[in-house]
Amino acid sequence: MVLEILDNAGIYRTDIEDREIDIIFPSPLPENTMEKLKEAQIKKDLGVPTGQVLRELGYEIVQES
């Protein structure tokens, strides 16, 4: 709506396609660490690669040279 208002006012020109955006906010609630770890263990047990599970948990995988 803001982009449409700015376009109509001549302040910031946009096309209709340019105004189709999604804004995703993270959850304001604290994360339940144990729940995330249990979910990760289940994924690992189901065969999801360990690297992927670790990335989903926020760990950076560093290749040692």
N, C-alpha and C positions, 0 to 999 in steps of 0.2 A: 504494500500500500504506500509506503514511504517513497519508493522509487517512482510510482505512478504520480504521486503528488508533486515530486520534484520535476518530473517530466512535464506535467501540465503547467507548472509555474515557469518552465523554461530555464530552470536552474541546472538541471542535470538530465540531459536527453538520454532516453533508453527506449528500446523496442519492447514489445510485450514478452518476447522470448527471454530478454535480459532480466525481466522481473520475476522469473520462475526460479526462485532459490529456496533452499531449505537451510534453516539455522538449527543446529543440533547442540543443545546445551548438555553438559555432563550432569549426572545426578548430584543434587546437593547433599544427599545423604552419605554418611561415611560408608566405605566399603566394608563388607564382612569378609575379612581375610580368610578365615577358616572355610567359609562357603566356597570362595574362589579356589582354594587349594583342593578341596574335595572334588570340585568340578574338574579341575586340572587332572587329578588322579584318575577320575572316571574316563576322561578323554584319552589319557595315556593307556589305560587298560583296554580301551576300544581300538587302540592301534594308531592314534594320532601321533605323528612324529614328535619326539621330545623337543626338538628345536622350535616347532610351531607352538607347542604348549608353553614353553618358556617365554616366547615372544608375546603370547597373549597375556602372560602374567606380568609383562613389562621388563623382562630381563633381556639385556643385549648380549647376543652371542658373539664373542670375539674369537677370531681364528688366531691361534698362536703360530708364529713363524719359526 
